[in-house]
Amino acid sequence: RSMAGAISLSDASGNHHEVLMNRSIDLFCKRPSTRDEIPFHGELAAVEAYENFIRRVMQSGNPDKEMLTVLKGAGVQESQAQAASAVFTKRLPELRKACLLQSSQLSGKFLVDFDWRLNVTLESKCFSGLRTPQLQVILFLCDGAGLVEEVLMELDAGELDLLLASVSKLNQACSNVAL
């Protein structure tokens, strides 16, 4: 630690890197009052540096392997980087859930599951509804707080054809996008 009270990431002990990683993950996952529990300003700067590392590697395709590279690139010794990276890997499911919740809060509800059923009326007092298939689709939508809402849709043959044509156009548009 320098005279100003700042922690150098390359000078901190391996155990301290694990503590920094855990505190950074807590901040990233929006744990209440975590920022207030950090003892001094220099450590807060180190935790925020780790939080920035987390944000950067969560955007990569392989975050658990990328974290080790990022830490070593920041001057953290191999054994210390491995200890902090192990904490990161252990808590990766929690981080992915936090990312999903953060993105869903920006975009609203998202589809988590669906169920469907085809109904055909064989007997009816009304002749027009007899033997007319109707598709019931139940959508399970999740909001940013994790609450799931069921939405029931009933589609007749014309509405189903329209839906399928729209999905086909969407599929075609997605396949035309260059990756």
Secondary structure in CASP SS format (residue, H / E / C, confidence):
PFRMAT SS
TARGET T0000
AUTHOR 0000-0000-0000
METHOD secondary structure of the structure
MODEL  1
R C 1.00
S C 1.00
M C 1.00
A C 1.00
G C 1.00
A C 1.00
I C 1.00
S C 1.00
L C 1.00
S C 1.00
D C 1.00
A C 1.00
S C 1.00
G H 1.00
N H 1.00
H H 1.00
H H 1.00
E H 1.00
V H 1.00
L H 1.00
M H 1.00
N H 1.00
R H 1.00
S H 1.00
I H 1.00
D H 1.00
L H 1.00
F H 1.00
C C 1.00
K C 1.00
R C 1.00
P C 1.00
S C 1.00
T C 1.00
R H 1.00
D H 1.00
E H 1.00
I C 1.00
P C 1.00
F C 1.00
H H 1.00
G H 1.00
E H 1.00
L H 1.00
A H 1.00
A H 1.00
V H 1.00
E H 1.00
A H 1.00
Y H 1.00
E H 1.00
N H 1.00
F H 1.00
I H 1.00
R H 1.00
R H 1.00
V H 1.00
M H 1.00
Q C 1.00
S C 1.00
G C 1.00
N C 1.00
P H 1.00
D H 1.00
K H 1.00
E H 1.00
M H 1.00
L H 1.00
T H 1.00
V H 1.00
L H 1.00
K H 1.00
G H 1.00
A C 1.00
G C 1.00
V C 1.00
Q C 1.00
E H 1.00
S H 1.00
Q H 1.00
A H 1.00
Q H 1.00
A H 1.00
A H 1.00
S H 1.00
A H 1.00
V H 1.00
F H 1.00
T H 1.00
K H 1.00
R C 1.00
L H 1.00
P H 1.00
E H 1.00
L H 1.00
R H 1.00
K H 1.00
A H 1.00
C H 1.00
L H 1.00
L H 1.00
Q H 1.00
S H 1.00
S H 1.00
Q H 1.00
L H 1.00
S H 1.00
G C 1.00
K C 1.00
F E 1.00
L E 1.00
V E 1.00
D E 1.00
F E 1.00
D E 1.00
W E 1.00
R E 1.00
L E 1.00
N E 1.00
V E 1.00
T C 1.00
L C 1.00
E C 1.00
S C 1.00
K C 1.00
C C 1.00
F H 1.00
S H 1.00
G H 1.00
L C 1.00
R C 1.00
T C 1.00
P E 1.00
Q E 1.00
L E 1.00
Q E 1.00
V E 1.00
I E 1.00
L E 1.00
F E 1.00
L E 1.00
C E 1.00
D C 1.00
G C 1.00
A C 1.00
G C 1.00
L C 1.00
V E 1.00
E E 1.00
E E 1.00
V E 1.00
L E 1.00
M E 1.00
E E 1.00
L E 1.00
D C 1.00
A H 1.00
G H 1.00
E H 1.00
L H 1.00
D H 1.00
L H 1.00
L H 1.00
L H 1.00
A H 1.00
S H 1.00
V H 1.00
S H 1.00
K H 1.00
L H 1.00
N H 1.00
Q H 1.00
A H 1.00
C H 1.00
S H 1.00
N C 1.00
V C 1.00
A C 1.00
L C 1.00
END
